Amino acid sequence: MSRISDLLSLIHTRLPVVQAPMAGVQSSKLTIAACQAGALGSLPAAMLPSEKLCAEIETIRRHTDQPFNVNFFAHRQPEADAAQQAKWLAALAPFYREFGLTEQDVLQGGGRQPFGEEQAEIVMQYRPPVVSFHFGLPEPALLDKVKSSGAVVMSSATTVEEARWLEAHGADIIIAQGLEAGGHRGMFLSRDLNRQQGLFSLLPQICAAVNVPVIAAGGISNAATARAARALGAAGVQIGTALMLADEADTSALHRKALQSERAADTVLTNLFSGGFARGIVNRFIREAGPISNAAPPFPLAQSASAPLKAAAEAQGSDEFSSLWAGQNAPLACEGGAADIIRRIAEGFGGEASFNGGRVGVSIQTA
């Protein structure tokens, strides 16, 4: 119970549950719903321009007085490489010809932005109670600004080594991201997929290796999986895929349909969409290009050439080139209000009454 109490004393929620930040399938609407349900609602900020990010934080503050989390990516932006880009475009050429696309359709700029001075100033201005990171932590000077704002800092670890590194470099809470999790892997010390583990082998090792609260993420989809995470030492759970069919999620019609089909049971790790390893539902792009391509530029540069294919296919009503992010337990996702989904999962963690008078939290993940 001590670790659960430690978590709740940091995030100040009723439940030990975190709603995973999911760029592309949510806005502040889901954040607010999760907060009002007693969980820690999260806002994905990596793809939001500064004006939009500020507006979303203000919207959250207008609709709830509960604690919330703002999530950023802490990757190091790679330099564009002309030879690598040419190799990537050559690999995509057959698909480009099919849709009548040319090199002129490749996107310029945009995409997922790493945490920098501009984002740090927004954190200092708005002072969100919790700030989380994916792909490690930002540079020390930037992290110092986050800490000085009073924010509790969370970050994802996909190995024991990453968990130890995060604790040593200032993380107050560690999210243990199992291999089951949907969306982007938070890996940052190594790109070796052979070192990645499922949650129920990773979680107890991380809990034994660090002294900060650990949140379980990946495959947490119902009361039973939450109960198992608690038994293995988790202070809380993070859920994402479990909320992708929620009424308050912005998951597209094509993505919802895929999640509710037999295809949802077939997910793989792929780097085709962004250059980073991420878990999603298999479609034609993944089958024909192969889930992992050596031609893809590093994260997040691959998106500039893959995104036009997604847009062209979706304009024809097809999801065969879409990034259908989903975890391995996607078939267990249910429709309904976010509050009901969160309540059912939290009950597996012991029920609100068992959390020191209702002061414990859970986290739900998909990225």
Stockholm file with secondary structure:
# STOCKHOLM 1.0

chainA/1-367         MSRISDLLSLIHTRLPVVQAPMAGVQSSKLTIAACQAGALGSLPAAMLPSEKLCAEIETIRRHTDQPFNVNFFAHRQPEADAAQQAKWLAALAPFYREFGLTEQDVLQGGGRQPFGEEQAEIVMQYRPPVVSFHFGLPEPALLDKVKSSGAVVMSSATTVEEARWLEAHGADIIIAQGLEAGGHRGMFLSRDLNRQQGLFSLLPQICAAVNVPVIAAGGISNAATARAARALGAAGVQIGTALMLADEADTSALHRKALQSERAADTVLTNLFSGGFARGIVNRFIREAGPISNAAPPFPLAQSASAPLKAAAEAQGSDEFSSLWAGQNAPLACEGGAADIIRRIAEGFGGEASFNGGRVGVSIQTA
#=GR chainA/1-367 SS CHHHHHHHHHHCCSSEEEECCCTTTCCHHHHHHHHHTTSBEEEECTTCCHHHHHHHHHHHHHHCCSCEEEEEECCCCCCCCHHHHHHHHHHHHHHHHHTTCCGGGSCCSCSCCBCCHHHHHHHHHHCCSEEEEESSCCCHHHHHHHHHTTCEEEEEESSHHHHHHHHHTTCSEEEEECTTCCEECCCCSCCCGGGCCCHHHHHHHHHHHCSSCEEEESSCCSHHHHHHHHHTTCSEEEEEGGGTTBTTCCCCHHHHHHHTSGGGGCEEEECTTTSSCEEEECCHHHHHHCSSCTTSCSTTTTHHHHHHHHHHHHHTTCCTTSCCBCCTTGGGCCCBCHHHHHHHHHHHTTCGGGTTTTCCCEEEECC
#=GC SS_cons         CHHHHHHHHHHCCSSEEEECCCTTTCCHHHHHHHHHTTSBEEEECTTCCHHHHHHHHHHHHHHCCSCEEEEEECCCCCCCCHHHHHHHHHHHHHHHHHTTCCGGGSCCSCSCCBCCHHHHHHHHHHCCSEEEEESSCCCHHHHHHHHHTTCEEEEEESSHHHHHHHHHTTCSEEEEECTTCCEECCCCSCCCGGGCCCHHHHHHHHHHHCSSCEEEESSCCSHHHHHHHHHTTCSEEEEEGGGTTBTTCCCCHHHHHHHTSGGGGCEEEECTTTSSCEEEECCHHHHHHCSSCTTSCSTTTTHHHHHHHHHHHHHTTCCTTSCCBCCTTGGGCCCBCHHHHHHHHHHHTTCGGGTTTTCCCEEEECC
//
